[in-house]
């Protein structure tokens, strides 16, 4: 049986679609960064995109990995991070989602994602989504201490020509306990504009990981979106990580006090 050049290339290229940071972390908080990388495997020929587009926000969440790494250190937490561009497969989407492998993102067509066969689509699922979700599920299952799931993202200041005024979004699905506590605490720590379910919300399909891995496992959960111009440099990433660390610690202490009967 002859193997096509494309099949041979797909079989020969080896890379990790997911990585677990700080494996020895002991925090009850498990961090997740689905869109940490803009890496496009060679078999996809850059998805037909220019270098500038591959570096843009449509391919990943700029700054989010740096914030995640700092939070790992500050909280001594583990973190599950994606190592493939969300344009290859968006690990915050289930396989049946229409935008899991987008043929168009914001104002950009993605030629390499157009007219995929069922076999080609399944290859993306097997290559990216399966190892990512298996790593995440295994980490939750094996970590007896994990009780809080926090996903970290960044968003562009201008989307489809519209300026966004939100600085940090605190997102949740039907379980809003941790989001509520963080929003209540925000003014104690910063003057930044921190808003609920902005610039996205559950109606946009962005809470998949919160539901599938957080709520299904009974974990407190929240999704944090930071405007990417606020985390463009290593110094900014560290500063925002410190802010989020303070907000998380305060909020979790408040929720602990309430659950033990010490709240107001």
Helices and strands as residue ranges (DSSP letters): H 5-12, E 18-21, E 29-33, G 42-48, H 51-55, H 64-75, E 78-82, E 104-105, E 108-109, G 111-113, H 118-124, I 125-129, H 130-142, E 148-155, E 158-159, E 162-163, E 168-171, H 177-189, E 194-196, G 202-204, H 208-209, I 210-214, G 215-217, E 220-227, G 228-231, H 234-259
